[in-house]
Amino acid sequence: MLPFDSVLDFRIELTEDHELFRKTVRQFVERYLEPRVKEIEQTNEIPRELYARAAEAGFMGLGIPEEYGGQGSDYLNVVIFTEEVSRVCPAFVTSVLVRGLFTTPVLFFGTEEQKRKYIPPLARGEKFAAHATTEPGAGSDVAGIKTRAVRKDGGWVITGQKYFITGADKADYFVVLARTSDPPSRHERHKGLTMFIVEKGTPGLRVGERIQVTGLRGSMPSEVVLDNVWVPDDAVVGEVGDGFRAAMVTYDYGRVGIAAQAVGVIQGVFERSLNYAAQRIAFERPILAFQAIQFYLADMLRDLAAARTLTYWAATMLNRGLTTEAVIAASLAKLFATEAAERAALKGIEVHGGVGVMVDGMVERFLRDTQIMKIYEGTSEIQRLVIIRHLVKKVFGFEV
């Protein structure tokens, strides 16, 4: 069972309520979202009314406790929503659930006043939020950020540049990671980082133009510049110097969401490929009759079942608490599901042939989307490091 303690650790705790919720999400997707996908791809914008529809359905409050206006903290519902939407439009999930990168550190490390002030408006869909950690020279290396925060006038002055910040163009609230003290040694670079809440409109805070990236059209990231931004002491999330831990907890939860996004992509590609193969005639037969196509589809279904199982399992683990085993499960799910989604997208393009490489064919976009899924919330290489480091620490008691 290494590194797990019992076969019971592999339980997936789904109920009839989860299936009812899935059907509700499917209805929302087919009625409101699917008819707008081509428009979103062409304009690179998500219509505001779709956010309003999602808020009416309660989707903005997923993963947020009811006491703060949410739908409850069941992470399986977050996963189901993410998967169902991503089979049609992964970008919409990103733009809706990116607020989880703000709510997670506030819920786990914030004060009661911070939770009461910031979480309910996000849960109701009235406000948007973003997570500003990544910098031009610090992505996977979170401890390498250069943004600084120094004490001044009973608060902190933050100066720095953030890059690839998803949702920044719409955000009313930001969590910003900044260095408040120098690390004690090269091996303790993660120490001395602090997380702050910065509100839109704060003097010195500027959101730059959106950065055009290859996938997730409609949910482009932006640059965020902090030019002597002053925030009060009560803007600190958690303890001063403990921001790295807050960021890591946030990413542990976020990774399962990305895994679910990848599962949705595999499902979407599989359904489109199966239907196309049954209808496309070549050499007087449907191409589904050819063994090569059959093998492509069988491999997609294999990866779909495995990725979904890993993701639901990781979500169940997170529902029980953020243990070492849950962190390993989250990274395993993201690592496998995102790489499987890329494989499925490539094979889906081959099944569709010429249609597969047409921009308006609505197939190749899934491949573009997977490239971002493999990167954000930690690249595949970072997931492998997370897995092995937590494994060694649990089994042998030391760090590598």
Number of C-alpha atoms within 10 A of each C-alpha: 8 8 13 16 10 10 8 8 15 17 13 17 13 13 8 8 10 16 13 11 14 20 15 14 21 19 13 18 21 13 11 14 22 16 12 16 19 16 14 21 20 12 12 17 15 20 15 8 10 16 18 16 16 20 18 12 14 16 23 28 29 24 22 24 17 14 12 20 19 21 19 16 15 18 23 27 23 21 26 27 27 29 31 27 27 25 25 24 30 28 24 25 21 23 23 23 25 23 26 27 23 25 26 21 23 25 20 14 21 22 16 10 9 17 17 14 12 21 25 21 17 25 27 22 20 13 17 25 29 25 26 29 24 23 22 12 14 15 20 16 14 19 21 16 23 18 20 21 25 15 14 11 10 10 16 21 20 27 21 19 21 27 23 22 23 25 25 30 21 14 18 18 21 25 24 25 30 26 27 22 15 14 16 11 9 7 8 11 17 22 21 19 29 25 32 26 23 22 16 16 10 12 13 14 20 18 18 15 13 19 15 14 14 14 22 27 23 22 27 24 21 21 22 26 20 22 15 17 18 24 23 16 14 14 19 26 25 20 13 17 20 17 27 21 18 22 23 15 17 21 22 21 23 23 27 33 32 31 35 33 34 37 35 29 32 33 25 24 27 24 17 17 27 19 11 17 21 13 13 14 13 12 6 7 12 14 21 22 13 12 10 12 19 16 12 21 23 13 16 25 17 12 22 23 14 16 28 24 17 26 34 26 24 33 31 22 26 22 15 11 12 14 11 17 20 23 27 23 26 32 30 23 30 32 27 22 33 29 20 25 32 22 18 30 28 18 22 29 23 16 24 21 11 10 15 21 15 14 13 13 14 18 22 21 23 28 22 17 25 28 18 17 27 24 16 18 25 22 19 20 13 15 23 15 14 18 20 14 15 20 22 14 13 16 11 9 9 11 11 9
